[in-house]
Amino acid sequence: METIQRQPMDIGLGPTLPWMKPRPLPASYAAWQQALLVGSDLTILIAAGAIALRLTHVAPAAIVDRADVVMAMAFTATIALLIYERVGLYRTSFGALARDQIYAAFSAAALGTIPPLLLLLLLPPLAPFRGTLELAAILSAMGLSASRFALHAVCSRLSPPLSRRIAIAGNPDRVDALPRDMSLTMRDSVLRLPLANFDQELDGIVNDDDVVRLTWLQNALAWNCDTLIVTEALPPALMPAILRVTEARGIKLAFAPLRLRPHACDFRVHRDGAVALLYPRSLAICSSGANFVRRAFDLALVIPAIAVFAPVLAALAAAVRLDGAGPVIYRQTRVGRFGKEFSMLKFRTMQVDAEKHTGPVWARAGESRVTRVGRFLRRTSLDELPQLFNVLLGEMSIVGPRPERPFYVEQFRAILPRFAERHLVRPGITGWAQINMRRTLQPSAVGDKLSYDFFYLENWSIFLDVTIVLKTAAEFLFQRPS
């Protein structure tokens, strides 16, 4: 048997595309961290209400005497905490850095302001306390963001992310392939235990004493792994004996049949008698309800945005026109939802017929083909503003995977089989990849970008969309380098 230990990252995996490795998923909060966060959020809500009373000169006795106001405030706080829980604020964090907690927490708090606003509209008796409730909602959003920033730093210091020791046993080809599809980090270690005659070694194993003679299990136990992944199916009669051995050592046993992969779908396990069934289901973002919510979110943002940016659009159009001959708006064919092509709108930033003699060329930083005004537009991302009209027409969304040109889509699909899954939803003006990576990328970075796009598709929520919009706005203001 050949054993290969990976320290600290997987090496020697044979022919592989490094950009196909998925990005690690965010770690879940521990139970004590969840309790700490819930208590902190509840304290923030109470403190925000007390400060709002003080600033609006409302006597606490006036609130206590009004049972409807007390019930409304308790209802608002309860619903806010439930919203935080439902959007995942107590399960995982989308932000890998402490500062990202500000965006995640503020977007969740923004959703939490909806209940008090609805109460003000539906209950006229609360009108005298309108200012107090509105101020409390604003203060709670600010306080939640600040407290999450601090608590993230404290929790990271008190409970740093743990490293995993993962042993993988089974057919050599499958053992080699499995780590490439896992969300491994620099802290994780992997012990590969390939065995060509895996099934034959199981013959004659009937009890616990026989089980511990399995060479791959001996190696896993000796290495002190915390997770043992088997790529082959184990006989049902052996399962109790193997589980007794692994559970006695505190080792989690898992199976990874390589033919089953959550490509553009999720799986639900259901037991029917003595049979374990796997039911595939569409990703949440692909449901009709999600499509309606995303479209409503797009229109709620894009219609006011077009009205607000109308003077800016006119000024930029005039600047592009004065900078030289050529159209103001550049139409470029991109691939959208379900592979349908559409014309994406941008302010023209390059010279006319820039690709006449070269064909499609990947944009790079410091392009010589860029005009003077175009250089400013590209640096500030203002050249993307006309895409608001693509969103209005339903060809794009505010948030989603960035659309690519057909020429590059064909190339990427040839080396990345899952690339077409980006087209399950409308492409976006901004996305999870755009706020985590540089804007100007080399084609070799398309695999990393695809990993971020998959994370967005598989973990979508309206909360994540709000987070991405907030972070995009902040980076636009502070000019993150492209």
Stockholm file with secondary structure:
# STOCKHOLM 1.0

chainA/1-482         METIQRQPMDIGLGPTLPWMKPRPLPASYAAWQQALLVGSDLTILIAAGAIALRLTHVAPAAIVDRADVVMAMAFTATIALLIYERVGLYRTSFGALARDQIYAAFSAAALGTIPPLLLLLLLPPLAPFRGTLELAAILSAMGLSASRFALHAVCSRLSPPLSRRIAIAGNPDRVDALPRDMSLTMRDSVLRLPLANFDQELDGIVNDDDVVRLTWLQNALAWNCDTLIVTEALPPALMPAILRVTEARGIKLAFAPLRLRPHACDFRVHRDGAVALLYPRSLAICSSGANFVRRAFDLALVIPAIAVFAPVLAALAAAVRLDGAGPVIYRQTRVGRFGKEFSMLKFRTMQVDAEKHTGPVWARAGESRVTRVGRFLRRTSLDELPQLFNVLLGEMSIVGPRPERPFYVEQFRAILPRFAERHLVRPGITGWAQINMRRTLQPSAVGDKLSYDFFYLENWSIFLDVTIVLKTAAEFLFQRPS
#=GR chainA/1-482 SS CCCEEESSSCCCCCSCCGGGSCCCCCCBCCHHHHHHHHHHHHHHHHHHHHHHHHHTTCCHHHHHTCHHHHHHHHHHHHHHHHHHHHTTTTTBCSCSSTTHHHHHHHHHHHHHTHHHHHHHHHCGGGGGGHHHHHHHHHHHHHHHHHHHHHHHHHHHHHSCCCCCEEEEEECHHHHHHGGGGSCCCTTCEEEEEECTTHHHHTTTCCSHHHHTTCHHHHHHHHTTCSEEEESSCCCTTTHHHHHHHHHHTTCEEEECCTTCCCSSEEEEEEEETTEEEEEEEECGGGSHHHHHHHHHHHHHHHHHHHHHHHHHHHHHHHHHHHTSSSCSEEEEEEECGGGCEEEEEEECCBCTTTTTTTCSCCCCTTCTTBCHHHHHHHHHTGGGTTHHHHHHTTSCEEESCCCCCHHHHHHHHHHCTTGGGGGGSCCEEECHHHHHSCSSCCGGGHHHHHHHHHHHHHTCCHHHHHHHHHHHHHHHHHTCCC
#=GC SS_cons         CCCEEESSSCCCCCSCCGGGSCCCCCCBCCHHHHHHHHHHHHHHHHHHHHHHHHHTTCCHHHHHTCHHHHHHHHHHHHHHHHHHHHTTTTTBCSCSSTTHHHHHHHHHHHHHTHHHHHHHHHCGGGGGGHHHHHHHHHHHHHHHHHHHHHHHHHHHHHSCCCCCEEEEEECHHHHHHGGGGSCCCTTCEEEEEECTTHHHHTTTCCSHHHHTTCHHHHHHHHTTCSEEEESSCCCTTTHHHHHHHHHHTTCEEEECCTTCCCSSEEEEEEEETTEEEEEEEECGGGSHHHHHHHHHHHHHHHHHHHHHHHHHHHHHHHHHHHTSSSCSEEEEEEECGGGCEEEEEEECCBCTTTTTTTCSCCCCTTCTTBCHHHHHHHHHTGGGTTHHHHHHTTSCEEESCCCCCHHHHHHHHHHCTTGGGGGGSCCEEECHHHHHSCSSCCGGGHHHHHHHHHHHHHTCCHHHHHHHHHHHHHHHHHTCCC
//
